[in-house]
Amino acid sequence: MILADENLNARFIENLRDAGYEVLSVSEQFSGIADTSVVSLAMQEKAMLITEDKDFGELVFAHKIAKLTVVFLRYKKQEVALMQMLLLQVIQTYATQEGNFFVTIARGRIRVTEL
């Protein structure tokens, strides 16, 4: 399962659903909850968290949260199509792998840190 953070562009959610993924959307079902509650929800649902909010990096690394996988997206508007493709690649790769990761997709590149 994928948990889409509240700030995630709806085009990504639609693209993921079109690709057959089950996506739980914070903006659709839990609007306004705190980032810490989003992390708790992701861990409870054993969901991969997709976000555009850099605060999740601090939550994961500073608070040593290592029981979830977070995918952080940084892009310009003209890069949405590329980011959709890269996001699907990341999900296909890391959804089935053992372990937890912080994945950053930025400027057409993917950087992975194992938690």
One Martini backbone bead per residue (centre of mass of N, CA, C, O) as a GRO file, in nm:
protein
  115
    1MET     BB    1   0.101   0.033   0.015
    2ILE     BB    2   0.007   0.380  -0.025
    3LEU     BB    3   0.104   0.699   0.113
    4ALA     BB    4  -0.032   1.014   0.057
    5ASP     BB    5   0.047   1.305   0.109
    6GLU     BB    6  -0.110   1.608   0.123
    7ASN     BB    7   0.108   1.754  -0.088
    8LEU     BB    8   0.049   1.568  -0.314
    9ASN     BB    9   0.012   1.553  -0.625
   10ALA     BB   10  -0.267   1.433  -0.787
   11ARG     BB   11  -0.120   1.310  -1.036
   12PHE     BB   12   0.025   1.085  -0.877
   13ILE     BB   13  -0.218   0.938  -0.766
   14GLU     BB   14  -0.350   0.874  -1.036
   15ASN     BB   15  -0.110   0.719  -1.159
   16LEU     BB   16  -0.097   0.496  -0.944
   17ARG     BB   17  -0.385   0.392  -0.981
   18ASP     BB   18  -0.357   0.330  -1.287
   19ALA     BB   19  -0.119   0.113  -1.206
   20GLY     BB   20  -0.267  -0.049  -0.943
   21TYR     BB   21  -0.247   0.111  -0.685
   22GLU     BB   22  -0.283   0.147  -0.347
   23VAL     BB   23  -0.419   0.465  -0.232
   24LEU     BB   24  -0.365   0.661   0.047
   25SER     BB   25  -0.514   0.978   0.121
   26VAL     BB   26  -0.479   1.242   0.321
   27SER     BB   27  -0.656   1.460   0.172
   28GLU     BB   28  -0.915   1.264   0.156
   29GLN     BB   29  -0.908   1.129   0.479
   30PHE     BB   30  -0.680   1.330   0.670
   31SER     BB   31  -0.706   1.624   0.685
   32GLY     BB   32  -0.462   1.800   0.888
   33ILE     BB   33  -0.258   1.617   0.982
   34ALA     BB   34   0.014   1.541   1.128
   35ASP     BB   35   0.320   1.421   1.053
   36THR     BB   36   0.328   1.214   1.285
   37SER     BB   37   0.058   1.081   1.195
   38VAL     BB   38   0.155   0.992   0.919
   39VAL     BB   39   0.373   0.804   1.018
   40SER     BB   40   0.190   0.622   1.189
   41LEU     BB   41   0.008   0.535   0.954
   42ALA     BB   42   0.227   0.406   0.781
   43MET     BB   43   0.310   0.194   0.992
   44GLN     BB   44   0.033   0.065   1.040
   45GLU     BB   45  -0.007   0.003   0.712
   46LYS     BB   46   0.259  -0.059   0.569
   47ALA     BB   47   0.347   0.207   0.413
   48MET     BB   48   0.439   0.398   0.156
   49LEU     BB   49   0.576   0.720   0.162
   50ILE     BB   50   0.459   1.007  -0.015
   51THR     BB   51   0.647   1.319  -0.072
   52GLU     BB   52   0.711   1.699  -0.062
   53ASP     BB   53   0.816   1.700   0.242
   54LYS     BB   54   1.112   1.773   0.413
   55ASP     BB   55   1.028   1.703   0.715
   56PHE     BB   56   1.063   1.389   0.692
   57GLY     BB   57   1.366   1.380   0.718
   58GLU     BB   58   1.377   1.474   1.008
   59LEU     BB   59   1.198   1.262   1.133
   60VAL     BB   60   1.370   1.016   1.047
   61PHE     BB   61   1.666   1.110   1.138
   62ALA     BB   62   1.635   1.264   1.417
   63HIS     BB   63   1.420   1.025   1.529
   64LYS     BB   64   1.486   0.738   1.425
   65ILE     BB   65   1.297   0.640   1.189
   66ALA     BB   66   1.288   0.277   1.065
   67LYS     BB   67   0.964   0.171   0.984
   68LEU     BB   68   0.997   0.308   0.689
   69THR     BB   69   0.911   0.426   0.364
   70VAL     BB   70   1.045   0.710   0.189
   71VAL     BB   71   0.928   0.939  -0.068
   72PHE     BB   72   1.104   1.214  -0.206
   73LEU     BB   73   0.994   1.502  -0.386
   74ARG     BB   74   1.185   1.694  -0.643
   75TYR     BB   75   1.043   1.952  -0.855
   76LYS     BB   76   0.939   2.066  -1.157
   77LYS     BB   77   0.667   2.111  -1.343
   78GLN     BB   78   0.815   1.997  -1.614
   79GLU     BB   79   0.881   1.702  -1.443
   80VAL     BB   80   0.633   1.517  -1.392
   81ALA     BB   81   0.660   1.283  -1.595
   82LEU     BB   82   0.935   1.187  -1.495
   83MET     BB   83   0.848   1.143  -1.198
   84GLN     BB   84   0.639   0.927  -1.251
   85MET     BB   85   0.836   0.720  -1.364
   86LEU     BB   86   1.034   0.710  -1.121
   87LEU     BB   87   0.827   0.633  -0.907
   88LEU     BB   88   0.750   0.360  -1.027
   89GLN     BB   89   1.033   0.239  -1.007
   90VAL     BB   90   1.064   0.262  -0.700
   91ILE     BB   91   0.820   0.096  -0.619
   92GLN     BB   92   0.899  -0.165  -0.766
   93THR     BB   93   1.168  -0.198  -0.604
   94TYR     BB   94   1.085  -0.125  -0.277
   95ALA     BB   95   0.816  -0.283  -0.206
   96THR     BB   96   0.982  -0.583  -0.203
   97GLN     BB   97   1.192  -0.501  -0.008
   98GLU     BB   98   1.392  -0.536   0.237
   99GLY     BB   99   1.334  -0.285   0.438
  100ASN     BB  100   1.429   0.062   0.481
  101PHE     BB  101   1.369   0.387   0.314
  102PHE     BB  102   1.523   0.684   0.175
  103VAL     BB  103   1.384   0.850  -0.104
  104THR     BB  104   1.526   1.055  -0.358
  105ILE     BB  105   1.369   1.263  -0.608
  106ALA     BB  106   1.594   1.451  -0.824
  107ARG     BB  107   1.675   1.568  -1.120
  108GLY     BB  108   1.645   1.257  -1.231
  109ARG     BB  109   1.726   1.134  -0.949
  110ILE     BB  110   1.832   0.860  -0.733
  111ARG     BB  111   1.827   0.843  -0.372
  112VAL     BB  112   1.951   0.601  -0.129
  113THR     BB  113   1.857   0.528   0.215
  114GLU     BB  114   1.919   0.323   0.464
  115LEU     BB  115   1.745   0.253   0.783
   0.00000   0.00000   0.00000
